[in-house]
Amino acid sequence: MGILTMRTFARNLVVSAAAALLFVGAAQAEISVSNPFSRASAPQAKAGAAFMTLSIDAGADKLLGASSPVAETVELHTHLMEGGIARMRPVEGGIAVTAGTPTELKPGGLHIMLMGLKAPLKQGESFPLTLKFEKAGEVPVTVPVQGPGAMAPMKGHGHDGHAGHHH
């Protein structure tokens, strides 16, 4: 190889290596959704909620919102204490999901609020919910509906395992 060819080869090698590093750095972290559930709603109820645990295998992401065909609108909510009274409030700016620390959406805390239910949520049924993340994009989840007072997903009813979605 001549001097000019070696320089061209070396420059192309450096450019290729830099491009490979950029590509590796841009790889999507994987979002995991585990133990999704909702509670059955009263026939006249116009709102419901969905709960689950969100995890990410590396880095961080942010849940920005969600949508579902069972509700007119879907919002991210939390409970805040105001004057000794727990009040539900929309979450501004999304819900952070960080590697090593699962984010729990649970009764009495962070949750997904289903507003304007199109039909009651019935125990034993399930519904689709699409989570919208800042980096991971849309993540589909199937949410099983449990009894009205459920505080956690039921165990051993076929929802463990396949309810966890990875993207």
VMD Tcl script that builds the backbone (N, CA, C; Angstrom):
set m [mol new atoms 501]
animate dup $m
set s [atomselect $m all]
$s set {name element resname resid chain x y z} {
  {N N MET 1 A 0.843 -1.191 0.000}
  {CA C MET 1 A 0.000 0.000 0.000}
  {C C MET 1 A 0.878 1.242 0.000}
  {N N GLY 2 A 0.476 2.224 -0.779}
  {CA C GLY 2 A 1.210 3.481 -0.792}
  {C C GLY 2 A 0.808 4.329 0.397}
  {N N ILE 3 A 1.527 5.412 0.652}
  {CA C ILE 3 A 1.262 6.312 1.772}
  {C C ILE 3 A -0.156 6.860 1.704}
  {N N LEU 4 A -0.581 7.323 0.539}
  {CA C LEU 4 A -1.915 7.896 0.386}
  {C C LEU 4 A -2.991 6.846 0.666}
  {N N THR 5 A -2.783 5.641 0.179}
  {CA C THR 5 A -3.738 4.566 0.398}
  {C C THR 5 A -3.810 4.217 1.880}
  {N N MET 6 A -2.671 4.184 2.575}
  {CA C MET 6 A -2.650 3.895 4.017}
  {C C MET 6 A -3.409 4.964 4.789}
  {N N ARG 7 A -3.216 6.227 4.433}
  {CA C ARG 7 A -3.925 7.312 5.126}
  {C C ARG 7 A -5.430 7.181 4.907}
  {N N THR 8 A -5.807 6.895 3.680}
  {CA C THR 8 A -7.233 6.728 3.372}
  {C C THR 8 A -7.798 5.548 4.159}
  {N N PHE 9 A -7.047 4.437 4.174}
  {CA C PHE 9 A -7.478 3.258 4.917}
  {C C PHE 9 A -7.637 3.580 6.410}
  {N N ALA 10 A -6.635 4.254 6.984}
  {CA C ALA 10 A -6.662 4.597 8.405}
  {C C ALA 10 A -7.847 5.529 8.708}
  {N N ARG 11 A -8.054 6.534 7.853}
  {CA C ARG 11 A -9.161 7.464 8.068}
  {C C ARG 11 A -10.499 6.713 7.988}
  {N N ASN 12 A -10.650 5.840 7.004}
  {CA C ASN 12 A -11.894 5.065 6.872}
  {C C ASN 12 A -12.098 4.146 8.070}
  {N N LEU 13 A -11.005 3.583 8.591}
  {CA C LEU 13 A -11.092 2.715 9.761}
  {C C LEU 13 A -11.576 3.505 10.975}
  {N N VAL 14 A -11.026 4.699 11.197}
  {CA C VAL 14 A -11.429 5.543 12.319}
  {C C VAL 14 A -12.901 5.952 12.173}
  {N N VAL 15 A -13.302 6.355 10.987}
  {CA C VAL 15 A -14.698 6.742 10.745}
  {C C VAL 15 A -15.622 5.551 10.989}
  {N N SER 16 A -15.244 4.373 10.510}
  {CA C SER 16 A -16.065 3.176 10.703}
  {C C SER 16 A -16.190 2.820 12.187}
  {N N ALA 17 A -15.082 2.907 12.918}
  {CA C ALA 17 A -15.099 2.601 14.351}
  {C C ALA 17 A -15.994 3.593 15.092}
  {N N ALA 18 A -15.900 4.867 14.755}
  {CA C ALA 18 A -16.741 5.887 15.405}
  {C C ALA 18 A -18.207 5.634 15.095}
  {N N ALA 19 A -18.520 5.291 13.860}
  {CA C ALA 19 A -19.908 5.004 13.473}
  {C C ALA 19 A -20.424 3.785 14.241}
  {N N ALA 20 A -19.592 2.760 14.405}
  {CA C ALA 20 A -20.001 1.569 15.145}
  {C C ALA 20 A -20.294 1.916 16.606}
  {N N LEU 21 A -19.470 2.750 17.213}
  {CA C LEU 21 A -19.701 3.164 18.593}
  {C C LEU 21 A -20.998 3.950 18.722}
  {N N LEU 22 A -21.263 4.831 17.785}
  {CA C LEU 22 A -22.521 5.596 17.810}
  {C C LEU 22 A -23.709 4.657 17.691}
  {N N PHE 23 A -23.597 3.661 16.824}
  {CA C PHE 23 A -24.685 2.716 16.636}
  {C C PHE 23 A -24.945 1.929 17.919}
  {N N VAL 24 A -23.899 1.454 18.567}
  {CA C VAL 24 A -24.044 0.703 19.820}
  {C C VAL 24 A -24.669 1.594 20.891}
  {N N GLY 25 A -24.251 2.839 20.981}
  {CA C GLY 25 A -24.798 3.753 21.978}
  {C C GLY 25 A -26.257 4.071 21.747}
  {N N ALA 26 A -26.713 3.934 20.506}
  {CA C ALA 26 A -28.095 4.266 20.181}
  {C C ALA 26 A -29.035 3.074 20.364}
  {N N ALA 27 A -28.510 1.917 20.731}
  {CA C ALA 27 A -29.362 0.743 20.916}
  {C C ALA 27 A -30.426 1.032 21.971}
  {N N GLN 28 A -31.653 0.585 21.701}
  {CA C GLN 28 A -32.763 0.844 22.616}
  {C C GLN 28 A -32.628 0.003 23.879}
  {N N ALA 29 A -32.820 0.656 25.010}
  {CA C ALA 29 A -32.920 -0.083 26.261}
  {C C ALA 29 A -34.274 -0.787 26.238}
  {N N GLU 30 A -34.351 -1.930 26.882}
  {CA C GLU 30 A -35.573 -2.720 26.844}
  {C C GLU 30 A -36.475 -2.396 28.032}
  {N N ILE 31 A -37.721 -2.040 27.735}
  {CA C ILE 31 A -38.732 -1.776 28.762}
  {C C ILE 31 A -39.443 -3.086 29.066}
  {N N SER 32 A -39.623 -3.399 30.339}
  {CA C SER 32 A -40.396 -4.569 30.757}
  {C C SER 32 A -41.607 -4.092 31.537}
  {N N VAL 33 A -42.747 -4.694 31.239}
  {CA C VAL 33 A -43.981 -4.419 31.960}
  {C C VAL 33 A -44.374 -5.710 32.651}
  {N N SER 34 A -44.513 -5.669 33.972}
  {CA C SER 34 A -44.892 -6.880 34.695}
  {C C SER 34 A -46.110 -6.617 35.584}
  {N N ASN 35 A -46.849 -7.669 35.824}
  {CA C ASN 35 A -48.007 -7.667 36.717}
  {C C ASN 35 A -49.034 -6.565 36.446}
  {N N PRO 36 A -49.443 -6.372 35.180}
  {CA C PRO 36 A -50.484 -5.373 34.947}
  {C C PRO 36 A -51.825 -5.862 35.488}
  {N N PHE 37 A -52.628 -4.942 36.013}
  {CA C PHE 37 A -53.986 -5.284 36.419}
  {C C PHE 37 A -54.819 -4.024 36.545}
  {N N SER 38 A -56.128 -4.236 36.524}
  {CA C SER 38 A -57.094 -3.173 36.738}
  {C C SER 38 A -58.160 -3.734 37.665}
  {N N ARG 39 A -59.002 -2.868 38.170}
  {CA C ARG 39 A -60.096 -3.288 39.032}
  {C C ARG 39 A -61.412 -3.181 38.263}
  {N N ALA 40 A -62.326 -4.101 38.562}
  {CA C ALA 40 A -63.665 -4.028 37.969}
  {C C ALA 40 A -64.308 -2.708 38.391}
  {N N SER 41 A -65.075 -2.115 37.491}
  {CA C SER 41 A -65.734 -0.847 37.792}
  {C C SER 41 A -67.235 -1.063 37.958}
  {N N ALA 42 A -67.874 -0.162 38.680}
  {CA C ALA 42 A -69.320 -0.195 38.824}
  {C C ALA 42 A -69.947 0.113 37.468}
  {N N PRO 43 A -71.154 -0.380 37.194}
  {CA C PRO 43 A -71.772 -0.156 35.881}
  {C C PRO 43 A -71.856 1.318 35.473}
  {N N GLN 44 A -72.092 2.212 36.430}
  {CA C GLN 44 A -72.245 3.641 36.112}
  {C C GLN 44 A -70.919 4.409 36.157}
  {N N ALA 45 A -69.835 3.757 36.554}
  {CA C ALA 45 A -68.543 4.447 36.689}
  {C C ALA 45 A -68.045 4.938 35.331}
  {N N LYS 46 A -67.474 6.123 35.335}
  {CA C LYS 46 A -66.916 6.707 34.116}
  {C C LYS 46 A -65.390 6.710 34.132}
  {N N ALA 47 A -64.797 6.159 35.201}
  {CA C ALA 47 A -63.334 6.134 35.300}
  {C C ALA 47 A -62.873 4.797 35.874}
  {N N GLY 48 A -61.678 4.431 35.515}
  {CA C GLY 48 A -61.028 3.244 36.038}
  {C C GLY 48 A -59.534 3.514 36.096}
  {N N ALA 49 A -58.763 2.532 36.529}
  {CA C ALA 49 A -57.321 2.726 36.635}
  {C C ALA 49 A -56.602 1.440 36.261}
  {N N ALA 50 A -55.368 1.594 35.818}
  {CA C ALA 50 A -54.508 0.453 35.508}
  {C C ALA 50 A -53.234 0.584 36.327}
  {N N PHE 51 A -52.730 -0.557 36.766}
  {CA C PHE 51 A -51.549 -0.620 37.618}
  {C C PHE 51 A -50.579 -1.645 37.037}
  {N N MET 52 A -49.289 -1.475 37.303}
  {CA C MET 52 A -48.273 -2.402 36.795}
  {C C MET 52 A -46.912 -1.988 37.333}
  {N N THR 53 A -45.907 -2.792 37.054}
  {CA C THR 53 A -44.531 -2.448 37.389}
  {C C THR 53 A -43.758 -2.282 36.090}
  {N N LEU 54 A -43.037 -1.163 35.985}
  {CA C LEU 54 A -42.234 -0.854 34.801}
  {C C LEU 54 A -40.758 -0.971 35.156}
  {N N SER 55 A -39.988 -1.616 34.288}
  {CA C SER 55 A -38.541 -1.755 34.486}
  {C C SER 55 A -37.845 -1.484 33.160}
  {N N ILE 56 A -36.574 -1.115 33.260}
  {CA C ILE 56 A -35.746 -0.920 32.074}
  {C C ILE 56 A -34.409 -1.593 32.340}
  {N N ASP 57 A -33.849 -2.264 31.328}
  {CA C ASP 57 A -32.623 -3.034 31.552}
  {C C ASP 57 A -31.356 -2.188 31.593}
  {N N ALA 58 A -31.401 -0.975 31.038}
  {CA C ALA 58 A -30.228 -0.104 31.064}
  {C C ALA 58 A -30.674 1.337 30.860}
  {N N GLY 59 A -29.955 2.256 31.470}
  {CA C GLY 59 A -30.254 3.672 31.262}
  {C C GLY 59 A -31.563 4.091 31.898}
  {N N ALA 60 A -32.277 4.987 31.212}
  {CA C ALA 60 A -33.527 5.513 31.741}
  {C C ALA 60 A -34.450 5.885 30.588}
  {N N ASP 61 A -35.722 5.939 30.874}
  {CA C ASP 61 A -36.728 6.363 29.916}
  {C C ASP 61 A -37.830 7.039 30.720}
  {N N LYS 62 A -38.825 7.522 30.024}
  {CA C LYS 62 A -39.908 8.221 30.700}
  {C C LYS 62 A -41.234 7.826 30.068}
  {N N LEU 63 A -42.187 7.384 30.914}
  {CA C LEU 63 A -43.539 7.116 30.451}
  {C C LEU 63 A -44.228 8.461 30.292}
  {N N LEU 64 A -44.593 8.792 29.059}
  {CA C LEU 64 A -45.187 10.103 28.774}
  {C C LEU 64 A -46.709 10.072 28.755}
  {N N GLY 65 A -47.287 8.903 28.491}
  {CA C GLY 65 A -48.739 8.808 28.404}
  {C C GLY 65 A -49.151 7.409 28.012}
  {N N ALA 66 A -50.445 7.257 27.741}
  {CA C ALA 66 A -50.985 5.957 27.358}
  {C C ALA 66 A -52.308 6.185 26.635}
  {N N SER 67 A -52.776 5.130 25.973}
  {CA C SER 67 A -54.075 5.185 25.320}
  {C C SER 67 A -54.708 3.802 25.368}
  {N N SER 68 A -56.038 3.767 25.287}
  {CA C SER 68 A -56.760 2.502 25.284}
  {C C SER 68 A -58.118 2.712 24.620}
  {N N PRO 69 A -58.568 1.732 23.852}
  {CA C PRO 69 A -59.883 1.863 23.238}
  {C C PRO 69 A -61.039 1.796 24.246}
  {N N VAL 70 A -60.774 1.423 25.505}
  {CA C VAL 70 A -61.851 1.324 26.501}
  {C C VAL 70 A -62.181 2.662 27.143}
  {N N ALA 71 A -61.362 3.698 26.888}
  {CA C ALA 71 A -61.566 5.000 27.525}
  {C C ALA 71 A -61.415 6.130 26.513}
  {N N GLU 72 A -62.132 7.221 26.768}
  {CA C GLU 72 A -62.016 8.402 25.907}
  {C C GLU 72 A -60.629 9.031 26.036}
  {N N THR 73 A -60.136 9.149 27.280}
  {CA C THR 73 A -58.795 9.674 27.512}
  {C C THR 73 A -58.104 8.836 28.578}
  {N N VAL 74 A -56.781 8.833 28.514}
  {CA C VAL 74 A -55.972 8.106 29.491}
  {C C VAL 74 A -54.933 9.089 30.008}
  {N N GLU 75 A -54.801 9.177 31.340}
  {CA C GLU 75 A -53.866 10.120 31.954}
  {C C GLU 75 A -52.997 9.414 32.974}
  {N N LEU 76 A -51.794 9.970 33.192}
  {CA C LEU 76 A -50.911 9.498 34.261}
  {C C LEU 76 A -51.275 10.281 35.508}
  {N N HIS 77 A -51.530 9.572 36.614}
  {CA C HIS 77 A -51.953 10.226 37.859}
  {C C HIS 77 A -51.113 9.762 39.036}
  {N N THR 78 A -51.187 10.537 40.109}
  {CA C THR 78 A -50.610 10.158 41.394}
  {C C THR 78 A -51.535 10.636 42.493}
  {N N HIS 79 A -51.307 10.171 43.711}
  {CA C HIS 79 A -52.039 10.649 44.887}
  {C C HIS 79 A -51.110 11.549 45.688}
  {N N LEU 80 A -51.580 12.720 46.060}
  {CA C LEU 80 A -50.824 13.654 46.879}
  {C C LEU 80 A -51.628 13.982 48.124}
  {N N MET 81 A -50.939 14.178 49.244}
  {CA C MET 81 A -51.614 14.578 50.481}
  {C C MET 81 A -51.739 16.098 50.506}
  {N N GLU 82 A -52.955 16.586 50.645}
  {CA C GLU 82 A -53.214 18.022 50.747}
  {C C GLU 82 A -54.114 18.242 51.949}
  {N N GLY 83 A -53.563 18.857 52.984}
  {CA C GLY 83 A -54.342 19.103 54.190}
  {C C GLY 83 A -54.840 17.825 54.840}
  {N N GLY 84 A -54.030 16.774 54.802}
  {CA C GLY 84 A -54.404 15.509 55.420}
  {C C GLY 84 A -55.354 14.673 54.574}
  {N N ILE 85 A -55.654 15.121 53.360}
  {CA C ILE 85 A -56.565 14.401 52.473}
  {C C ILE 85 A -55.792 13.978 51.221}
  {N N ALA 86 A -55.921 12.707 50.860}
  {CA C ALA 86 A -55.264 12.214 49.649}
  {C C ALA 86 A -56.076 12.658 48.440}
  {N N ARG 87 A -55.426 13.332 47.520}
  {CA C ARG 87 A -56.095 13.803 46.301}
  {C C ARG 87 A -55.352 13.277 45.074}
  {N N MET 88 A -56.135 12.884 44.081}
  {CA C MET 88 A -55.570 12.404 42.836}
  {C C MET 88 A -55.231 13.603 41.949}
  {N N ARG 89 A -54.023 13.592 41.382}
  {CA C ARG 89 A -53.582 14.690 40.520}
  {C C ARG 89 A -52.872 14.127 39.291}
  {N N PRO 90 A -53.026 14.788 38.137}
  {CA C PRO 90 A -52.259 14.367 36.958}
  {C C PRO 90 A -50.758 14.549 37.209}
  {N N VAL 91 A -49.954 13.679 36.618}
  {CA C VAL 91 A -48.497 13.764 36.709}
  {C C VAL 91 A -48.017 14.649 35.565}
  {N N GLU 92 A -47.255 15.672 35.900}
  {CA C GLU 92 A -46.695 16.570 34.889}
  {C C GLU 92 A -45.319 16.067 34.462}
  {N N GLY 93 A -45.076 16.021 33.161}
  {CA C GLY 93 A -43.739 15.685 32.659}
  {C C GLY 93 A -43.418 14.214 32.567}
  {N N GLY 94 A -44.366 13.330 32.857}
  {CA C GLY 94 A -44.139 11.900 32.706}
  {C C GLY 94 A -43.637 11.212 33.971}
  {N N ILE 95 A -43.482 9.900 33.876}
  {CA C ILE 95 A -43.039 9.059 34.996}
  {C C ILE 95 A -41.704 8.431 34.615}
  {N N ALA 96 A -40.668 8.715 35.393}
  {CA C ALA 96 A -39.321 8.207 35.112}
  {C C ALA 96 A -39.232 6.709 35.371}
  {N N VAL 97 A -38.508 6.024 34.497}
  {CA C VAL 97 A -38.191 4.606 34.656}
  {C C VAL 97 A -36.673 4.503 34.539}
  {N N THR 98 A -36.021 4.017 35.608}
  {CA C THR 98 A -34.560 3.979 35.672}
  {C C THR 98 A -34.084 2.552 35.917}
  {N N ALA 99 A -33.007 2.166 35.274}
  {CA C ALA 99 A -32.436 0.824 35.443}
  {C C ALA 99 A -32.109 0.579 36.917}
  {N N GLY 100 A -32.406 -0.627 37.381}
  {CA C GLY 100 A -32.080 -1.022 38.745}
  {C C GLY 100 A -33.156 -0.684 39.766}
  {N N THR 101 A -34.132 0.146 39.394}
  {CA C THR 101 A -35.195 0.527 40.326}
  {C C THR 101 A -36.539 0.420 39.618}
  {N N PRO 102 A -37.273 -0.687 39.809}
  {CA C PRO 102 A -38.581 -0.812 39.169}
  {C C PRO 102 A -39.508 0.342 39.588}
  {N N THR 103 A -40.306 0.821 38.650}
  {CA C THR 103 A -41.275 1.879 38.922}
  {C C THR 103 A -42.636 1.226 39.089}
  {N N GLU 104 A -43.201 1.346 40.292}
  {CA C GLU 104 A -44.481 0.717 40.569}
  {C C GLU 104 A -45.628 1.694 40.365}
  {N N LEU 105 A -46.578 1.286 39.525}
  {CA C LEU 105 A -47.832 2.007 39.375}
  {C C LEU 105 A -48.822 1.174 40.186}
  {N N LYS 106 A -49.300 1.720 41.323}
  {CA C LYS 106 A -50.091 0.915 42.258}
  {C C LYS 106 A -51.193 1.757 42.898}
  {N N PRO 107 A -52.200 1.071 43.453}
  {CA C PRO 107 A -53.270 1.800 44.143}
  {C C PRO 107 A -52.678 2.694 45.242}
  {N N GLY 108 A -53.152 3.928 45.310}
  {CA C GLY 108 A -52.669 4.869 46.314}
  {C C GLY 108 A -51.391 5.586 45.920}
  {N N GLY 109 A -50.873 5.311 44.722}
  {CA C GLY 109 A -49.637 5.941 44.260}
  {C C GLY 109 A -49.760 6.323 42.798}
  {N N LEU 110 A -48.654 6.217 42.080}
  {CA C LEU 110 A -48.685 6.463 40.640}
  {C C LEU 110 A -49.581 5.427 39.977}
  {N N HIS 111 A -50.372 5.850 38.984}
  {CA C HIS 111 A -51.225 4.923 38.255}
  {C C HIS 111 A -51.649 5.530 36.923}
  {N N ILE 112 A -52.277 4.711 36.104}
  {CA C ILE 112 A -52.796 5.157 34.811}
  {C C ILE 112 A -54.304 5.266 34.947}
  {N N MET 113 A -54.829 6.472 34.751}
  {CA C MET 113 A -56.257 6.746 34.920}
  {C C MET 113 A -56.966 6.642 33.573}
  {N N LEU 114 A -58.024 5.844 33.548}
  {CA C LEU 114 A -58.839 5.661 32.349}
  {C C LEU 114 A -60.089 6.525 32.518}
  {N N MET 115 A -60.185 7.600 31.760}
  {CA C MET 115 A -61.277 8.564 31.903}
  {C C MET 115 A -62.293 8.379 30.777}
  {N N GLY 116 A -63.564 8.487 31.140}
  {CA C GLY 116 A -64.615 8.336 30.136}
  {C C GLY 116 A -64.704 6.904 29.637}
  {N N LEU 117 A -64.852 5.952 30.570}
  {CA C LEU 117 A -64.957 4.544 30.174}
  {C C LEU 117 A -66.112 4.364 29.189}
  {N N LYS 118 A -65.873 3.604 28.150}
  {CA C LYS 118 A -66.909 3.361 27.132}
  {C C LYS 118 A -67.836 2.222 27.538}
  {N N ALA 119 A -67.394 1.388 28.470}
  {CA C ALA 119 A -68.174 0.285 29.029}
  {C C ALA 119 A -67.533 -0.066 30.366}
  {N N PRO 120 A -68.297 -0.671 31.290}
  {CA C PRO 120 A -67.703 -1.051 32.575}
  {C C PRO 120 A -66.551 -2.048 32.395}
  {N N LEU 121 A -65.564 -1.952 33.276}
  {CA C LEU 121 A -64.476 -2.930 33.313}
  {C C LEU 121 A -64.993 -4.117 34.117}
  {N N LYS 122 A -65.027 -5.298 33.504}
  {CA C LYS 122 A -65.627 -6.471 34.138}
  {C C LYS 122 A -64.564 -7.468 34.576}
  {N N GLN 123 A -64.714 -7.944 35.810}
  {CA C GLN 123 A -63.790 -8.933 36.366}
  {C C GLN 123 A -63.706 -10.143 35.436}
  {N N GLY 124 A -62.476 -10.612 35.218}
  {CA C GLY 124 A -62.243 -11.771 34.365}
  {C C GLY 124 A -61.958 -11.408 32.917}
  {N N GLU 125 A -62.236 -10.167 32.529}
  {CA C GLU 125 A -61.933 -9.720 31.169}
  {C C GLU 125 A -60.573 -9.023 31.159}
  {N N SER 126 A -60.138 -8.594 30.013}
  {CA C SER 126 A -58.901 -7.825 29.903}
  {C C SER 126 A -59.093 -6.789 28.799}
  {N N PHE 127 A -58.204 -5.813 28.765}
  {CA C PHE 127 A -58.286 -4.780 27.733}
  {C C PHE 127 A -56.883 -4.368 27.297}
  {N N PRO 128 A -56.772 -3.857 26.060}
  {CA C PRO 128 A -55.468 -3.403 25.567}
  {C C PRO 128 A -55.160 -1.986 26.059}
  {N N LEU 129 A -53.904 -1.763 26.355}
  {CA C LEU 129 A -53.415 -0.453 26.782}
  {C C LEU 129 A -52.083 -0.242 26.063}
  {N N THR 130 A -51.909 0.921 25.469}
  {CA C THR 130 A -50.649 1.237 24.797}
  {C C THR 130 A -49.922 2.299 25.599}
  {N N LEU 131 A -48.757 1.935 26.129}
  {CA C LEU 131 A -47.926 2.869 26.880}
  {C C LEU 131 A -47.057 3.627 25.891}
  {N N LYS 132 A -46.844 4.919 26.139}
  {CA C LYS 132 A -46.034 5.747 25.247}
  {C C LYS 132 A -44.830 6.277 26.012}
  {N N PHE 133 A -43.632 5.791 25.610}
  {CA C PHE 133 A -42.382 6.176 26.256}
  {C C PHE 133 A -41.619 7.170 25.398}
  {N N GLU 134 A -40.840 8.012 26.053}
  {CA C GLU 134 A -40.039 9.017 25.370}
  {C C GLU 134 A -39.056 8.389 24.377}
  {N N LYS 135 A -38.337 7.343 24.790}
  {CA C LYS 135 A -37.324 6.711 23.943}
  {C C LYS 135 A -37.810 5.404 23.313}
  {N N ALA 136 A -38.477 4.566 24.088}
  {CA C ALA 136 A -38.881 3.242 23.598}
  {C C ALA 136 A -40.102 3.306 22.686}
  {N N GLY 137 A -40.800 4.434 22.661}
  {CA C GLY 137 A -41.984 4.544 21.817}
  {C C GLY 137 A -43.179 3.831 22.439}
  {N N GLU 138 A -43.994 3.217 21.590}
  {CA C GLU 138 A -45.220 2.571 22.061}
  {C C GLU 138 A -44.960 1.138 22.503}
  {N N VAL 139 A -45.517 0.783 23.669}
  {CA C VAL 139 A -45.388 -0.559 24.217}
  {C C VAL 139 A -46.802 -1.069 24.517}
  {N N PRO 140 A -47.279 -2.100 23.791}
  {CA C PRO 140 A -48.616 -2.628 24.039}
  {C C PRO 140 A -48.647 -3.537 25.264}
  {N N VAL 141 A -49.723 -3.434 26.032}
  {CA C VAL 141 A -49.901 -4.239 27.246}
  {C C VAL 141 A -51.335 -4.758 27.265}
  {N N THR 142 A -51.528 -5.989 27.704}
  {CA C THR 142 A -52.862 -6.522 27.941}
  {C C THR 142 A -53.096 -6.470 29.445}
  {N N VAL 143 A -54.167 -5.776 29.867}
  {CA C VAL 143 A -54.428 -5.548 31.290}
  {C C VAL 143 A -55.612 -6.403 31.741}
  {N N PRO 144 A -55.381 -7.420 32.612}
  {CA C PRO 144 A -56.483 -8.210 33.145}
  {C C PRO 144 A -57.264 -7.415 34.201}
  {N N VAL 145 A -58.589 -7.604 34.215}
  {CA C VAL 145 A -59.455 -6.906 35.172}
  {C C VAL 145 A -59.759 -7.860 36.321}
  {N N GLN 146 A -59.490 -7.386 37.556}
  {CA C GLN 146 A -59.735 -8.181 38.751}
  {C C GLN 146 A -60.912 -7.612 39.525}
  {N N GLY 147 A -61.157 -8.167 40.715}
  {CA C GLY 147 A -62.266 -7.706 41.542}
  {C C GLY 147 A -62.113 -6.246 41.939}
  {N N PRO 148 A -63.214 -5.604 42.380}
  {CA C PRO 148 A -63.210 -4.170 42.692}
  {C C PRO 148 A -62.174 -3.746 43.741}
  {N N GLY 149 A -61.838 -4.591 44.707}
  {CA C GLY 149 A -60.920 -4.187 45.773}
  {C C GLY 149 A -59.498 -4.666 45.585}
  {N N ALA 150 A -59.163 -5.205 44.409}
  {CA C ALA 150 A -57.830 -5.783 44.181}
  {C C ALA 150 A -56.739 -4.745 44.429}
  {N N MET 151 A -55.715 -5.169 45.172}
  {CA C MET 151 A -54.566 -4.286 45.451}
  {C C MET 151 A -53.322 -4.727 44.692}
  {N N ALA 152 A -53.380 -5.933 44.114}
  {CA C ALA 152 A -52.244 -6.482 43.367}
  {C C ALA 152 A -52.790 -7.522 42.405}
  {N N PRO 153 A -52.008 -7.884 41.385}
  {CA C PRO 153 A -52.495 -8.891 40.433}
  {C C PRO 153 A -52.693 -10.233 41.111}
  {N N MET 154 A -53.685 -10.978 40.643}
  {CA C MET 154 A -53.923 -12.315 41.170}
  {C C MET 154 A -52.808 -13.234 40.713}
  {N N LYS 155 A -52.428 -14.167 41.547}
  {CA C LYS 155 A -51.380 -15.131 41.202}
  {C C LYS 155 A -52.026 -16.429 40.719}
  {N N GLY 156 A -51.366 -17.065 39.760}
  {CA C GLY 156 A -51.800 -18.394 39.348}
  {C C GLY 156 A -53.030 -18.430 38.465}
  {N N HIS 157 A -53.398 -17.320 37.841}
  {CA C HIS 157 A -54.556 -17.319 36.960}
  {C C HIS 157 A -54.163 -17.103 35.508}
  {N N GLY 158 A -52.967 -17.538 35.180}
  {CA C GLY 158 A -52.540 -17.483 33.787}
  {C C GLY 158 A -52.019 -16.131 33.345}
  {N N HIS 159 A -51.952 -15.153 34.242}
  {CA C HIS 159 A -51.481 -13.832 33.838}
  {C C HIS 159 A -50.008 -13.627 34.160}
  {N N ASP 160 A -49.483 -14.398 35.103}
  {CA C ASP 160 A -48.062 -14.287 35.396}
  {C C ASP 160 A -47.298 -14.834 34.197}
  {N N GLY 161 A -46.207 -14.242 33.884}
  {CA C GLY 161 A -45.415 -14.737 32.763}
  {C C GLY 161 A -45.809 -14.059 31.466}
  {N N HIS 162 A -46.964 -14.426 30.892}
  {CA C HIS 162 A -47.272 -13.844 29.581}
  {C C HIS 162 A -47.713 -12.396 29.671}
  {N N ALA 163 A -48.062 -11.930 30.858}
  {CA C ALA 163 A -48.464 -10.522 30.989}
  {C C ALA 163 A -47.258 -9.600 30.938}
  {N N GLY 164 A -46.079 -10.120 31.213}
  {CA C GLY 164 A -44.872 -9.297 31.145}
  {C C GLY 164 A -44.472 -9.108 29.694}
  {N N HIS 165 A -44.396 -7.877 29.256}
  {CA C HIS 165 A -44.051 -7.583 27.864}
  {C C HIS 165 A -42.678 -6.940 27.830}
  {N N HIS 166 A -41.884 -7.308 26.852}
  {CA C HIS 166 A -40.539 -6.751 26.710}
  {C C HIS 166 A -40.424 -6.069 25.355}
  {N N HIS 167 A -39.894 -4.847 25.357}
  {CA C HIS 167 A -39.725 -4.101 24.097}
  {C C HIS 167 A -38.431 -3.348 24.117}
}
mol reanalyze $m
mol bondsrecalc $m
mol representation Tube
mol addrep $m
